[in-house]
Amino acid sequence: KSLPSGGLPLVIQSPGDSSPVVSLYVQGNLASVPKLSLSTNSLAFGTVTLGQTKDLSLMVSNTGSAALTVPAIQISGTGFSLVSPSTPFTVQPGGSQPVTLRYAPASVGTVTGSFTILSNDPSSPTAISLIAAGAAAAAPAIGVNPPSLTFGVVIIGQTKDMTITISNTGTAQLTVSALTASTGFLVTSPVTPTNIPSGGSSGVTVRFVPTAAATAAGTLVISSNDPNKSTVAVPLSGTGAAAAAAKSVVLQVDTGTFNQVTGFGNSGQTGAAFVNRLTPPIYPATLQNVQIYFGDRTNGLP
């Protein structure tokens, strides 16, 4: 029988009795065997963004006296895989072989697994633990406030501007590639494309230009690189109204008194300047003519 070299216990037994244990030295003839040794007992991949991968390596060594044969490697845990080498492979006594594993996250969260090496080492199999975490990729997230714009009544020939705010609540830069408004509405600012950093915001000015005495409904479409909302539609509404018919109004000084006396001419000069405030009942108003009346005064001018 194959025996190792060194001291072996010897016990002589007889019916009903046993001798004390005696150490018996033996010169063994045990055959050469391989011995698998690993450079680590665990691999921690850390946090890896979804859509990306991370590779880690360990060293498989043979500290035995015979060739180490690895016919298979077993890996458990979602996202873990063997990169190299392919199995089976052999490691000679005193040699080593790097083994590379890859983690490709399939979801957000922590994942654990194991890496088991099957071999002809008498103590096989040998296993190490695996741990990693998946993280969501950085991405922008668009927000719009207010969600709609109502311009009210605007006279034909006039315009009205209103503003909405585009915000970026995501973790990457938001790029607004286009701002498109329906007929009757116009985006006056900003010029696209425009970039909004994470946590930032930007105002968008929309103008209502009525062309008819009627209610107008439209949409402002915001296009961006938000992966979840590539376009956002903002409802727009306003009503065009015809201008009131023009009429002539005579404006008179209410009390005959002056708001302010601007001043008289210097000594020896004839002349005076006065200011009156005359208020039209509606705007816009066009001044068509002015009549100036001079009454009788003891100090009246020529």
C-alpha positions, 0 to 999 in steps of 0.5 A: 500500500502507498504510505507517506514518509514520517511517523505513523501511529502503531496499535497492537490489539488483542481480544479484550486489550490494546497496547499503547500507541507507538509512533512507527517511522516509515519511509513512504512510497506515496505517489506524486500528487498536484496541489491547487493554490489560489491567489485570493479567496474572493473577488469584489468587482465593486459597482459597475454601470449598466451596459458596461463590464469589469474584468478581474483576475486571480492566479491558479498555482500548482504547489504539488509534485504532479501536473494539475489538470482543470477540466472545468470551472463552474460559476454561479451568480447573475452577470458573472462569466469566465473570460479566460482561459478555456477549459480544460487546462493544465498547470505543471508543478511550480507553475501558475495560470491566470484566470480572468472573470467578467461582471456584466450587470443585468440590473441595478443592485448587489449580486453575489456568486461563486467561482468553483475550480474542478481539478485532479487535486485530491482536495478538489473542488476549490471555490471562491466567493464573488460580489458586485453591484449594478448601477444605473447609467447616468442620464438626463431627466426633463421637467416642464413647468407650467405644463401648459400656456394660456395666453388669454385674449390678444388683439389682432396685430399685437402679440403676447409672450409667456415663459415656461421653464425646462429643468433637468433633474437627471444625472447627465447633461440634458440637450434640448435639440428642438423647440417646435410650436404650432401655427400662430405661436412662435418660440423666440428663445432660446436658440436650439440646440441648448444644453442644461446641466444636471440640476439646472434649468432654462426658460423658453419664451413662446409668443402668441401672434393671433391672425383671426378673431377666434380661439387658437389651440396649438402645441409646443413640442420639446425634443431632447436626449432624455432616454425616457421622454424624448419629446414633451408636448406643452398645450398652447391656447389663446384667443384673437380679437379684433381691435376696437373701432377708432373714434375721435375724442376731444381732450380738455383741461378739466379745471383750467389749472396747470399741472406745472408752470414750466417758467417764464422768459427772462426779464425783458423777454416776452414768452411763457411755457406751460404744461398740461396733462391730457389723458385719452380714455383708451390706448393706443391713441393718436394725437391728430391736432392741438388747439391752444387758447389764450384768454384775457389776462392783465398780464397777458402776452401779445 
